[in-house]
Amino acid sequence: MAFIRMVAVYRENGIVNEDWKVVLLCSIDEQFYITDGEWFGYVKDAGHIYPFVLQKTNVLFYGGDEHSYETSNLNSRQIIVGNYFSVFSSPDEPEHIESAYEIISVYNF
């Protein structure tokens, strides 16, 4: 098991936008999958930073009065540079949005 910092950038139609990224501190197992637990990170969205707790390895819980969250498929993706994962809008949102991110950095502590 290793403790890592992952950085992923938003990718749409083959174009990378480094102003939109996900940074996550977590533990991964020997096969490079996120281990169970609550892990801390943030989403940077064009200058705004939204901290979250990753719960159940696929829920980005932002908290606040609204208890807002988004889901992801991080639990089924190996945390390796070059791999992709998606973040999905909350099921409570009227419009379903899927955002694709490419892992560009994995730093092992």
The 8 nearest C-alpha neighbors of each residue, nearest first, counted from 0:
[[1, 28, 27, 29, 26, 2, 34, 31],
 [2, 0, 27, 26, 3, 28, 107, 108],
 [1, 3, 26, 108, 25, 107, 27, 0],
 [4, 2, 107, 106, 25, 108, 24, 26],
 [3, 5, 24, 106, 23, 105, 25, 6],
 [4, 6, 105, 23, 22, 104, 3, 24],
 [7, 5, 22, 104, 21, 103, 102, 105],
 [6, 8, 102, 101, 21, 103, 20, 100],
 [9, 7, 20, 100, 101, 17, 19, 10],
 [8, 10, 100, 16, 19, 20, 99, 15],
 [9, 11, 15, 14, 100, 99, 13, 16],
 [10, 12, 14, 13, 15, 9, 99, 98],
 [13, 11, 14, 10, 15, 99, 9, 16],
 [12, 14, 11, 10, 15, 16, 9, 99],
 [15, 13, 11, 10, 12, 16, 9, 17],
 [16, 14, 10, 9, 17, 13, 8, 11],
 [15, 17, 9, 18, 19, 10, 8, 14],
 [16, 18, 19, 8, 15, 20, 9, 7],
 [19, 17, 45, 16, 20, 44, 43, 46],
 [20, 18, 44, 43, 17, 9, 45, 16],
 [19, 21, 8, 43, 7, 9, 42, 17],
 [20, 22, 42, 7, 6, 41, 43, 8],
 [21, 23, 6, 40, 41, 5, 7, 42],
 [22, 24, 40, 5, 4, 39, 25, 21],
 [25, 23, 4, 39, 3, 40, 38, 5],
 [26, 24, 38, 3, 2, 23, 4, 27],
 [25, 27, 2, 1, 34, 33, 3, 0],
 [28, 26, 33, 32, 31, 34, 1, 0],
 [27, 29, 0, 31, 30, 32, 34, 33],
 [30, 28, 31, 0, 27, 32, 1, 33],
 [29, 31, 28, 32, 77, 27, 78, 33],
 [32, 30, 77, 28, 27, 78, 29, 33],
 [31, 33, 77, 27, 28, 30, 78, 34],
 [34, 32, 27, 26, 74, 28, 56, 31],
 [33, 35, 27, 26, 28, 32, 36, 56],
 [36, 34, 56, 55, 33, 37, 54, 26],
 [37, 35, 38, 34, 54, 55, 56, 53],
 [36, 38, 54, 53, 52, 39, 35, 55],
 [39, 37, 53, 25, 52, 24, 36, 40],
 [40, 38, 52, 24, 23, 51, 53, 37],
 [41, 39, 23, 22, 51, 50, 24, 52],
 [40, 42, 50, 49, 22, 51, 21, 43],
 [41, 43, 21, 49, 48, 20, 44, 50],
 [44, 42, 48, 20, 19, 47, 45, 21],
 [43, 45, 19, 47, 46, 42, 48, 18],
 [46, 44, 18, 19, 47, 43, 48, 17],
 [45, 47, 44, 43, 48, 18, 19, 49],
 [48, 46, 44, 43, 45, 49, 42, 19],
 [47, 49, 43, 42, 44, 50, 41, 46],
 [48, 50, 42, 41, 43, 51, 47, 61],
 [51, 49, 41, 40, 61, 48, 42, 52],
 [52, 50, 61, 60, 40, 41, 59, 39],
 [51, 53, 39, 60, 38, 59, 54, 37],
 [52, 54, 59, 38, 58, 37, 56, 39],
 [53, 55, 37, 58, 56, 52, 57, 59],
 [54, 56, 57, 58, 35, 36, 53, 37],
 [57, 55, 74, 54, 53, 58, 35, 73],
 [56, 58, 71, 55, 70, 74, 73, 72],
 [59, 57, 70, 54, 53, 60, 69, 55],
 [60, 58, 53, 69, 68, 51, 52, 70],
 [59, 61, 68, 52, 51, 62, 58, 53],
 [62, 60, 51, 67, 68, 50, 59, 63],
 [63, 61, 66, 67, 60, 64, 65, 68],
 [62, 64, 66, 65, 61, 67, 60, 68],
 [63, 65, 66, 62, 67, 61, 68, 60],
 [64, 66, 67, 63, 62, 61, 68, 60],
 [67, 65, 62, 63, 64, 61, 68, 60],
 [68, 66, 65, 61, 62, 60, 63, 69],
 [67, 69, 60, 59, 61, 89, 66, 58],
 [70, 68, 89, 88, 59, 87, 58, 60],
 [69, 71, 58, 87, 57, 86, 59, 89],
 [72, 70, 86, 57, 85, 73, 87, 58],
 [71, 73, 74, 75, 57, 85, 84, 76],
 [74, 72, 76, 75, 71, 57, 84, 56],
 [73, 75, 56, 72, 57, 76, 33, 32],
 [74, 76, 73, 72, 77, 32, 84, 33],
 [77, 75, 73, 74, 78, 32, 84, 72],
 [76, 78, 32, 31, 79, 75, 82, 30],
 [77, 79, 31, 32, 76, 80, 82, 33],
 [78, 80, 77, 82, 81, 102, 105, 31],
 [81, 79, 102, 103, 82, 104, 105, 78],
 [82, 80, 102, 101, 103, 79, 83, 104],
 [83, 81, 102, 80, 79, 101, 78, 84],
 [84, 82, 101, 100, 102, 81, 99, 85],
 [85, 83, 100, 99, 73, 72, 76, 101],
 [86, 84, 99, 98, 71, 72, 100, 97],
 [85, 87, 71, 98, 97, 70, 99, 69],
 [88, 86, 97, 70, 96, 71, 69, 98],
 [89, 87, 69, 96, 95, 90, 97, 92],
 [88, 90, 69, 91, 92, 68, 87, 70],
 [89, 91, 92, 88, 95, 93, 69, 87],
 [92, 90, 89, 93, 88, 94, 67, 68],
 [91, 93, 89, 90, 94, 88, 95, 96],
 [92, 94, 91, 95, 90, 89, 88, 96],
 [93, 95, 92, 96, 88, 90, 91, 89],
 [96, 94, 88, 93, 97, 92, 87, 90],
 [95, 97, 88, 87, 94, 98, 86, 89],
 [96, 98, 87, 86, 85, 88, 99, 95],
 [97, 99, 86, 85, 87, 96, 100, 9],
 [100, 98, 85, 10, 84, 9, 86, 97],
 [99, 101, 9, 8, 84, 83, 10, 7],
 [102, 100, 83, 7, 8, 82, 81, 103],
 [101, 103, 7, 80, 81, 82, 6, 104],
 [104, 102, 80, 7, 6, 101, 81, 8],
 [105, 103, 6, 5, 80, 102, 106, 7],
 [104, 106, 5, 4, 3, 107, 80, 6],
 [105, 107, 4, 3, 104, 108, 5, 2],
 [106, 108, 3, 2, 105, 1, 4, 5],
 [107, 2, 3, 106, 1, 4, 105, 26]]
